[in-house]
Amino acid sequence: MKTSWHLSGRGVVSALLILAFALPTLLAIPSTQNASAYSDVSLQFDGPGFAAKLEKVPCTLTVSGGPAGDVGGNFTYKAEIVADNETGSSVSPSTGSSSSGVFRFNLTMPGEAGQTIKVKLNVTSKDPVTGDEVDKAREFDIKVVDPIILRATVYNVGSVEAKNVTAKFYVDDIYLGKRVFDIPAGLSKELTYNWTWLNVDNGEHTVMVVLDDADDLVEFSSGNNIYTMTVYIGEESNPIGAVLTLGVIIMFVFVFLTYLQKPARKKK
């Protein structure tokens, strides 16, 4: 037995009208992005404005707003470096997901100075229940510069290992940063710190290294914990006759440490 359906002209029109009214509703169901329904997605990038070539710098990205911020969900990011010469550069990790929107990663600068790189950040704020998501992209510039490398070789001439020794680096009384290290008895360790400024004035500069350890036992050979050295940038007013230029190692500080078994020391 066959069943056949026949629609009159009026029936066809009615069916088309029903479909026309139903179609917008059906199309609205699978939509997964409705940015106007959520707060704006914002990005805060905490990173340096300039860094030395091949230097690894820590960065923090904070993302807020959108579906994940308004109703709960996940934030994701993807980061990449764009440069004229990207050789040696990297981002680690380059992607991530978090409900907090806070991401920490390291940027390694390219090996060529004198260029400005772009850090491209693409983020997504998504509600995993509805599938709604909002994307946003931003770019941030970092200038790659040649560093002046401060280099210090330290020695432990004692018979006991020196642990958790802190070396703080200063230039013209401005604190640059520190290195924390251990030195086994009878061995030496080389410390380096990149003096990375956009512009360094020609002339005389004072470099200072301050040592500190928990037991007050590690010292310079002079009997105190402070070592200073005068360096010169450029050719003018250079009484020692050496031309010290950017992009090369300009200072070799040979620090002789003594590990003395005594309760106190003289400090400068």
Secondary structure, DSSP 4 states (H G I P E B T S, - for coil): --------HHHHHHHHHHHHHHHHHHHHTT----GGGSPPPEEEEE--SEEETT-EEEEEEEEE-HHHHHT--EEEEEEEEE-S--TT-EEES-EEEESS-EEEEEEE--S--SEEEEEEEEEEEE-TTT--EEEEEEEEEEEEEPPEEEEEEEEE-SSS-EEEEEEEEEETTEEEEEEEEEE-TT-EEEEEEEE--S---SEEEEEEEEEE-TTS-EEETTSSSEEEEEEEEBSTT-TT---B-TTSEEEEEEEEEEE---S-----
